[in-house]
């Protein structure tokens, strides 16, 4: 293709604009003074509009048409396909809507932080009402077959539709409830480490050690503290993670670090030959979440992991770990009990938190629920799904940052990520039969190498479900995830899977 260098320049310019937007977002959530929110909102909106105009430039359309007619290799063909997908969606949205969405999202972030701290839903409600209206407008312009949610979910999980997610989640919910009931019948458990204090400085040092040990390149990334842990990718060699620390619960920070490190390892693992092109990214947020959930749960909540790191915790935390064995820590990090906070939920109940959000988002987009009624519906859903009721909105409807920024359609990717991670784990244990012994020795290079080869380096050559199928031979389903849960929690709680 004669004009490929020009198309390549467009790709890199779009990537640079995305980098700047990501950096502004990271700064807003970590270092920006509170009164800087309005100025930041305007700057982000301007940058988003500039990028939108670059993406919708008629010349880019001509170059993509030329490229689609050319004889391209696999990598260039994937670049063209992915960029054309993004452009086809972008050209349906006017600059004005892009600006209004950016302003609402950036302003909403600041309002949410204040409202959450105060536990004041009414302070945040107008932001949600504005964002829902904007998202309905966006979905209608993008186009859909009667389900506005599909148009929004497409941005996070290309090709996924509500008609597929709803029955998948329903079947998963039924099986989770069966497991949860069996665990409840087995009787309550308490953490062997409850009531102890773990100094925040030592916790920070421990999480930094974990990052180094599992292979996160700290010369190409960093970790900071934020209210809601997240990962921001500025560039291949600039990956920003955040965690949070609770002196009464060291595993909150440890889990957050392992989770975000999974995202960070993925983004550090793209092929540098294709940096700043549309294949140097994950094919879906579900696949991205599979990496964070794999490192957080299948590795970080495993017995071999804690057989290796419990002695390290004794060295770093001293008296706080007095008498604690690896088995004690393993039981502590795998306690199952219905709770209010999604990011602190155990593996059995976590996806029920996601289903609640998915159902509420659907109702909002369908017009079956108004933002003013969200707190009541949220509380009722928690009572119905998990048997708990939030005492206030701070630990209820205000706990997540996603709606402030307009990330409607994002929540399902967490559960999809859990399902993908279990499918991958079955393949990993088949191809690396001594993986548990390696983890027990603190050797993570074989696992990271497998992920680099099979998931990270391919980037967005294929859609998420197609990549999973190529690597494992399986399509998205919930069976492997339930096998994993029963295999872990059956022995922990002395229960057996139904025949």
C-alpha positions as CSV (number, residue, x, y, z in Angstrom):
1,X,0.0,0.0,0.0
2,X,1.7,3.2,-1.2
3,X,0.1,5.5,1.3
4,X,0.8,3.3,4.4
5,X,3.3,5.7,5.9
6,X,0.6,8.4,6.0
7,X,-1.9,6.0,7.6
8,X,0.8,5.0,10.1
9,X,1.3,8.7,11.1
10,X,-2.4,8.9,11.8
11,X,-2.3,5.9,14.0
12,X,0.6,7.3,16.0
13,X,-0.9,10.8,16.3
14,X,-4.1,9.2,17.7
15,X,-2.1,7.2,20.1
16,X,-0.2,10.4,21.3
17,X,-3.5,12.2,21.9
18,X,-4.8,9.2,23.9
19,X,-1.6,9.3,25.9
20,X,-2.2,12.9,26.9
21,X,-5.8,12.2,27.8
22,X,-4.7,9.2,30.0
23,X,-2.1,11.3,31.8
24,X,-4.6,14.0,32.6
25,X,-7.0,11.4,33.9
26,X,-4.3,9.7,36.1
27,X,-3.3,13.0,37.5
28,X,-6.9,14.0,38.3
29,X,-7.3,10.8,40.4
30,X,-4.0,11.0,42.2
31,X,-2.3,14.4,42.5
32,X,-4.6,17.2,41.2
33,X,-5.8,19.7,43.8
34,X,-9.5,19.5,44.4
35,X,-10.2,23.0,43.0
36,X,-8.5,22.1,39.8
37,X,-11.4,19.9,38.7
38,X,-13.2,22.5,36.5
39,X,-10.0,23.5,34.6
40,X,-9.1,19.9,34.1
41,X,-12.6,19.1,32.8
42,X,-12.3,21.8,30.1
43,X,-8.8,20.6,29.1
44,X,-9.9,17.0,28.9
45,X,-12.9,18.0,26.8
46,X,-10.8,20.0,24.4
47,X,-8.3,17.2,24.0
48,X,-11.1,14.6,23.4
49,X,-12.6,16.8,20.7
50,X,-9.2,17.2,19.0
51,X,-8.8,13.4,19.0
52,X,-12.3,12.9,17.7
53,X,-11.7,15.3,14.8
54,X,-8.5,13.5,14.0
55,X,-10.3,10.1,14.0
56,X,-13.2,11.4,11.8
57,X,-10.9,13.2,9.4
58,X,-12.1,12.4,5.8
59,X,-8.6,11.7,4.7
60,X,-8.3,9.0,7.3
61,X,-11.4,7.4,5.9
62,X,-9.9,7.5,2.4
63,X,-6.7,5.8,3.7
64,X,-8.7,3.1,5.5
65,X,-10.7,2.4,2.3
66,X,-7.5,2.1,0.3
67,X,-6.0,-0.2,3.0
68,X,-9.0,-2.5,3.1
69,X,-8.6,-3.0,-0.7
70,X,-4.9,-3.8,-0.4
71,X,-3.2,-7.1,0.2
72,X,-2.0,-6.6,3.8
73,X,-0.2,-9.0,6.2
74,X,-2.0,-10.2,9.3
75,X,-0.8,-7.4,11.5
76,X,-1.5,-4.6,9.2
77,X,-4.9,-6.0,8.3
78,X,-5.8,-6.1,12.1
79,X,-4.6,-2.5,12.5
80,X,-6.9,-1.4,9.7
81,X,-9.9,-3.5,11.0
82,X,-9.5,-2.1,14.5
83,X,-9.0,1.5,13.5
84,X,-11.9,1.3,11.0
85,X,-14.1,0.0,13.8
86,X,-13.3,2.9,16.0
87,X,-13.7,5.4,13.2
88,X,-17.0,4.0,12.1
89,X,-18.3,4.6,15.6
90,X,-16.7,8.0,16.0
91,X,-18.2,9.5,12.7
92,X,-21.7,9.0,14.1
93,X,-21.0,11.3,17.0
94,X,-20.9,15.1,16.7
95,X,-18.1,17.1,18.3
96,X,-20.6,18.7,20.6
97,X,-21.6,15.4,22.1
98,X,-18.0,14.3,22.6
99,X,-17.3,17.6,24.4
100,X,-20.4,17.3,26.6
101,X,-19.5,13.7,27.5
102,X,-15.9,14.6,28.4
103,X,-17.0,17.6,30.5
104,X,-19.7,15.6,32.3
105,X,-17.2,12.7,33.0
106,X,-14.4,14.9,34.3
107,X,-16.7,17.0,36.4
108,X,-18.6,13.9,37.6
109,X,-15.3,12.4,38.9
110,X,-14.7,15.3,41.3
111,X,-18.4,15.4,42.4
112,X,-18.4,11.7,43.1
113,X,-15.3,11.9,45.2
114,X,-16.9,14.6,47.4
115,X,-20.3,12.8,47.5
116,X,-18.8,9.5,48.4
117,X,-16.7,11.0,51.2
118,X,-19.9,12.6,52.6
119,X,-22.2,9.7,51.8
120,X,-24.4,12.2,50.0
121,X,-26.3,10.6,47.1
122,X,-28.2,13.8,46.3
123,X,-25.0,15.7,45.7
124,X,-24.1,13.1,43.0
125,X,-27.6,12.4,41.6
126,X,-27.6,15.3,39.0
127,X,-24.3,14.0,37.5
128,X,-25.8,10.5,37.1
129,X,-29.0,12.0,35.5
130,X,-26.9,14.0,33.1
131,X,-24.7,11.1,32.2
132,X,-27.5,8.7,31.6
133,X,-29.2,11.2,29.3
134,X,-25.9,11.6,27.4
135,X,-25.3,7.9,27.2
136,X,-28.8,7.3,25.8
137,X,-28.1,10.0,23.2
138,X,-24.7,8.4,22.4
139,X,-26.2,4.9,22.1
140,X,-28.9,6.1,19.7
141,X,-26.4,7.9,17.5
142,X,-24.1,4.9,17.5
143,X,-27.0,2.6,16.5
144,X,-28.4,-0.6,18.0
145,X,-31.1,-3.1,17.4
146,X,-33.4,-1.9,20.2
147,X,-31.0,-2.4,23.1
148,X,-29.1,0.8,23.8
149,X,-26.8,-1.0,26.2
150,X,-25.3,-3.0,23.3
151,X,-24.0,0.2,21.7
152,X,-22.2,1.1,24.9
153,X,-20.9,-2.4,25.8
154,X,-19.4,-2.5,22.3
155,X,-16.7,0.0,23.4
156,X,-15.5,-2.4,26.1
157,X,-16.3,-5.9,24.7
158,X,-16.6,-5.7,20.9
159,X,-19.1,-8.1,19.6
160,X,-20.7,-8.9,23.0
161,X,-24.5,-8.3,23.3
162,X,-27.0,-8.2,26.1
163,X,-28.8,-11.1,24.6
164,X,-25.7,-13.3,25.2
165,X,-24.7,-11.8,28.6
166,X,-28.1,-12.1,30.3
167,X,-28.5,-15.9,30.0
168,X,-24.8,-16.4,30.7
169,X,-25.1,-14.4,33.9
170,X,-28.4,-16.0,34.9
171,X,-26.9,-19.5,34.7
172,X,-23.8,-18.4,36.6
173,X,-25.9,-16.8,39.3
174,X,-27.9,-20.0,39.8
175,X,-24.7,-22.0,40.2
176,X,-23.1,-19.4,42.5
177,X,-26.2,-19.4,44.7
178,X,-25.9,-23.2,45.0
179,X,-22.3,-23.0,46.1
180,X,-23.0,-20.0,48.4
181,X,-25.8,-22.0,50.1
182,X,-23.6,-25.0,50.7
183,X,-20.9,-22.7,52.2
184,X,-23.5,-21.1,54.5
185,X,-24.7,-24.5,55.6
186,X,-21.1,-25.5,56.5
187,X,-21.1,-22.8,59.2
188,X,-19.4,-19.4,59.6
189,X,-15.6,-18.9,59.5
190,X,-13.6,-16.1,61.0
191,X,-10.2,-14.8,59.9
192,X,-7.3,-16.0,62.0
193,X,-5.7,-12.6,61.5
194,X,-8.7,-10.5,62.6
195,X,-8.1,-7.6,65.0
196,X,-4.4,-7.2,64.1
197,X,-2.8,-4.1,62.9
198,X,-0.5,-4.0,59.8
199,X,1.4,-0.7,59.5
200,X,0.8,1.1,56.2
201,X,4.5,1.6,55.5
202,X,5.2,-2.2,55.8
203,X,2.2,-2.9,53.6
204,X,3.5,-0.5,50.9
205,X,6.9,-2.2,51.0
206,X,5.3,-5.6,50.7
207,X,3.2,-4.6,47.7
208,X,6.2,-3.2,46.0
209,X,8.1,-6.4,46.5
210,X,5.2,-8.3,45.0
211,X,5.3,-6.1,41.9
212,X,9.0,-6.8,41.4
213,X,8.6,-10.5,42.1
214,X,5.9,-11.2,39.6
215,X,7.7,-9.3,36.9
216,X,6.2,-5.8,36.7
217,X,8.9,-3.5,35.4
218,X,9.2,-0.6,37.8
219,X,11.5,1.2,35.4
220,X,8.5,1.2,33.0
221,X,5.8,1.8,35.6
222,X,4.9,3.0,39.0
223,X,2.5,2.5,41.9
224,X,0.6,5.2,43.8
225,X,-2.3,5.4,46.3
226,X,-5.8,6.3,45.3
227,X,-9.3,6.0,46.8
228,X,-10.3,3.5,44.0
229,X,-7.4,1.4,42.7
230,X,-7.0,1.6,38.9
231,X,-4.4,1.2,36.1
232,X,-3.6,3.9,33.5
233,X,-1.5,3.2,30.5
234,X,0.3,6.2,29.3
235,X,2.7,4.3,27.0
236,X,4.3,0.9,26.6
237,X,7.0,1.9,29.1
238,X,4.8,4.2,31.3
239,X,2.2,2.1,33.1
240,X,0.6,3.7,36.3
241,X,-0.9,1.5,39.0
242,X,-2.6,2.5,42.2
243,X,-3.6,0.6,45.3
244,X,-5.1,1.4,48.7
245,X,-4.0,0.5,52.2
246,X,-6.0,-0.4,55.3
247,X,-4.0,-1.1,58.4
248,X,-6.6,-3.5,59.7
249,X,-6.7,-5.5,56.5
250,X,-3.4,-6.0,54.6
251,X,-5.1,-8.2,52.0
252,X,-7.1,-5.3,50.7
253,X,-3.9,-3.6,49.5
254,X,-2.3,-6.9,48.5
255,X,-5.3,-7.9,46.4
256,X,-5.5,-4.4,44.8
257,X,-1.9,-4.5,43.9
258,X,-2.0,-8.0,42.4
259,X,-5.2,-7.0,40.5
260,X,-3.8,-3.8,39.0
261,X,-0.4,-5.5,38.4
262,X,-2.3,-8.0,36.2
263,X,-3.5,-5.1,34.1
264,X,0.0,-3.6,34.1
265,X,1.7,-6.8,33.1
266,X,-0.6,-7.1,30.1
267,X,0.1,-3.5,28.9
268,X,3.8,-4.0,29.4
269,X,3.7,-7.1,27.3
270,X,2.5,-5.8,24.0
271,X,4.9,-6.3,21.1
272,X,7.1,-3.1,21.0
273,X,7.3,-3.4,17.2
274,X,3.6,-2.4,17.1
275,X,3.6,0.3,19.9
276,X,1.1,3.1,19.3
277,X,-0.9,1.1,16.7
278,X,-4.4,-0.4,17.1
279,X,-3.1,-3.9,17.8
280,X,-0.9,-2.9,20.7
281,X,-3.9,-3.1,23.0
282,X,-6.2,-5.7,24.5
283,X,-9.0,-6.9,22.2
284,X,-11.5,-6.4,25.0
285,X,-11.8,-5.2,28.6
286,X,-13.0,-8.7,29.5
287,X,-9.7,-10.2,28.4
288,X,-7.9,-7.4,30.2
289,X,-9.8,-8.2,33.4
290,X,-9.0,-11.9,32.9
291,X,-5.3,-11.0,33.5
292,X,-6.1,-8.9,36.6
293,X,-8.3,-11.6,38.1
294,X,-5.9,-14.3,37.2
295,X,-3.0,-12.7,39.1
296,X,-5.3,-11.5,42.0
297,X,-7.2,-14.7,42.6
298,X,-5.9,-17.8,40.8
299,X,-2.3,-16.9,41.8
300,X,-2.6,-14.4,44.7
301,X,-5.3,-16.3,46.7
302,X,-3.7,-19.7,46.2
303,X,-2.1,-21.9,48.9
304,X,1.2,-22.2,47.1
305,X,1.4,-18.4,46.9
306,X,1.0,-18.0,50.6
307,X,3.3,-20.9,51.4
308,X,5.9,-18.8,49.8
309,X,4.9,-15.3,51.1
310,X,3.8,-16.1,54.7
311,X,7.5,-16.2,55.9
312,X,8.0,-12.9,54.0
313,X,5.1,-11.4,55.9
314,X,6.6,-12.6,59.2
315,X,9.8,-10.8,58.3
316,X,8.1,-7.6,57.3
317,X,5.2,-7.3,59.8
318,X,6.8,-8.9,62.9
319,X,4.4,-9.1,65.8
320,X,1.3,-8.6,63.6
321,X,2.0,-12.1,62.2
322,X,2.7,-13.9,65.5
323,X,1.7,-17.5,65.3
324,X,0.2,-17.2,61.8
325,X,0.8,-20.1,59.4
326,X,0.5,-20.3,55.6
327,X,-2.8,-22.1,56.2
328,X,-4.1,-19.3,58.4
329,X,-3.3,-16.7,55.7
330,X,-4.8,-18.9,53.0
331,X,-8.1,-19.2,55.0
332,X,-8.1,-15.5,55.7
333,X,-7.8,-14.5,52.1
334,X,-10.5,-17.0,51.1
335,X,-13.2,-16.3,53.6
336,X,-16.7,-16.4,51.9
337,X,-19.3,-14.1,53.3
338,X,-21.8,-11.8,51.5
339,X,-20.6,-8.2,51.9
340,X,-21.4,-4.7,50.7
341,X,-18.2,-3.7,48.9
342,X,-17.5,-5.1,45.5
343,X,-13.7,-4.6,45.5
344,X,-13.4,-6.5,48.8
345,X,-15.7,-9.3,47.8
346,X,-14.6,-12.9,47.8
347,X,-14.5,-15.0,44.7
348,X,-17.8,-16.7,45.3
349,X,-19.9,-13.6,45.8
350,X,-17.9,-11.1,43.6
351,X,-19.9,-11.7,40.4
352,X,-23.2,-11.2,42.2
353,X,-22.0,-7.6,42.8
354,X,-21.4,-7.3,39.1
355,X,-24.8,-8.7,38.2
356,X,-26.5,-6.1,40.4
357,X,-24.7,-3.3,38.6
358,X,-25.4,-4.8,35.2
359,X,-29.1,-5.1,35.9
360,X,-29.3,-1.5,37.2
361,X,-27.4,-0.1,34.2
362,X,-29.8,-2.0,31.8
363,X,-32.8,-0.6,33.6
364,X,-31.4,3.0,33.4
365,X,-30.6,2.7,29.7
366,X,-34.0,1.1,29.0
367,X,-35.8,3.9,30.8
368,X,-37.2,1.4,33.4
369,X,-35.3,3.1,36.2
370,X,-34.7,6.8,37.1
371,X,-31.4,7.9,38.7
372,X,-33.4,9.3,41.7
373,X,-34.5,5.7,42.5
374,X,-31.1,4.1,42.2
375,X,-30.2,4.0,46.0
376,X,-33.5,2.2,46.8
377,X,-33.1,-0.2,43.9
378,X,-29.5,-0.8,44.8
379,X,-30.3,-1.7,48.4
380,X,-33.2,-4.0,47.4
381,X,-30.9,-5.8,44.9
382,X,-28.3,-6.3,47.6
383,X,-30.8,-7.8,49.9
384,X,-32.2,-10.0,47.2
385,X,-28.9,-11.2,45.7
386,X,-26.6,-11.2,48.8
387,X,-28.9,-11.0,51.8
388,X,-27.3,-7.8,53.0
389,X,-28.6,-4.2,53.0
390,X,-26.3,-1.1,52.9
391,X,-26.7,1.1,56.0
392,X,-25.8,4.2,53.9
393,X,-25.1,5.2,50.4
394,X,-21.4,5.5,50.9
395,X,-21.1,1.8,51.1
396,X,-24.0,1.4,48.7
397,X,-24.7,3.1,45.5
398,X,-21.8,5.6,45.8
399,X,-19.0,3.0,46.2
400,X,-17.9,2.8,42.5
401,X,-16.3,5.5,40.3
402,X,-17.6,4.1,37.0
403,X,-20.8,6.0,36.6
404,X,-19.2,9.3,37.3
405,X,-17.1,9.0,34.2
406,X,-19.8,7.5,32.1
407,X,-18.5,3.9,31.9
408,X,-21.8,2.3,31.3
409,X,-21.3,-1.1,29.8
410,X,-18.0,-1.7,31.6
411,X,-19.2,-3.7,34.6
412,X,-20.0,-6.9,32.7
413,X,-16.3,-7.2,31.7
414,X,-15.3,-8.0,35.3
415,X,-17.4,-11.2,35.2
416,X,-16.4,-11.9,31.7
417,X,-12.8,-11.6,32.9
418,X,-13.4,-14.1,35.7
419,X,-14.8,-16.6,33.2
420,X,-12.0,-16.0,30.7
421,X,-9.4,-16.4,33.5
422,X,-10.7,-19.8,34.5
423,X,-10.7,-21.0,30.9
424,X,-7.1,-19.9,30.6
425,X,-6.1,-21.4,33.9
426,X,-7.3,-24.9,32.8
427,X,-5.0,-24.5,29.7
428,X,-2.1,-23.1,31.7
429,X,-2.2,-26.0,34.2
430,X,-2.3,-28.5,31.4
431,X,0.7,-26.9,29.6
432,X,2.6,-26.0,32.8
433,X,1.8,-29.0,35.0
434,X,4.2,-27.9,37.8
435,X,2.8,-24.3,37.9
436,X,1.7,-24.7,41.5
437,X,5.2,-25.8,42.6
438,X,6.7,-22.9,40.7
439,X,4.3,-20.4,42.5
440,X,5.2,-22.1,45.8
441,X,8.9,-21.3,45.1
442,X,8.1,-17.7,44.1
443,X,8.9,-18.4,40.5
444,X,6.5,-16.5,38.3
445,X,8.6,-16.2,35.1
446,X,7.1,-19.4,33.5
447,X,3.6,-18.2,34.0
448,X,4.3,-14.7,32.8
449,X,6.2,-16.1,29.8
450,X,3.1,-18.2,28.9
451,X,0.9,-15.2,29.1
452,X,3.3,-13.1,27.2
453,X,3.4,-15.6,24.3
454,X,-0.3,-16.5,24.2
455,X,-2.2,-13.4,25.4
456,X,0.0,-10.3,25.7
457,X,2.1,-10.3,22.5
458,X,-0.8,-11.1,20.1
459,X,-2.5,-7.8,21.3
460,X,-5.6,-7.1,19.2
461,X,-4.9,-9.5,16.3
462,X,-8.2,-11.2,17.2
463,X,-11.3,-10.4,19.1
464,X,-11.3,-11.5,22.7
465,X,-13.5,-14.6,22.4
466,X,-11.6,-15.6,19.2
467,X,-8.2,-15.3,20.9
468,X,-9.4,-17.4,23.9
469,X,-10.7,-20.0,21.4
470,X,-7.4,-20.1,19.5
471,X,-5.4,-20.5,22.7
472,X,-7.6,-22.9,24.6
473,X,-10.0,-24.4,22.1
474,X,-12.9,-23.2,24.3
475,X,-15.5,-20.4,23.9
476,X,-16.9,-18.2,26.7
477,X,-18.8,-20.3,29.2
478,X,-19.1,-20.5,33.0
479,X,-18.3,-24.2,33.5
480,X,-14.5,-23.8,34.0
481,X,-15.1,-21.0,36.5
482,X,-17.5,-23.1,38.6
483,X,-15.1,-26.1,38.5
484,X,-12.3,-23.8,39.8
485,X,-14.5,-22.5,42.6
486,X,-15.7,-25.9,43.8
487,X,-12.2,-27.2,43.5
488,X,-11.0,-24.5,45.9
489,X,-13.9,-23.9,48.3
490,X,-15.1,-27.5,48.5
491,X,-12.0,-28.6,50.5
492,X,-11.9,-25.3,52.4
493,X,-15.4,-25.6,53.7
494,X,-15.8,-29.4,53.6
495,X,-18.5,-29.5,51.0
496,X,-19.0,-31.4,47.8
497,X,-20.3,-30.2,44.4
498,X,-23.8,-31.5,43.5
499,X,-23.8,-34.6,41.2
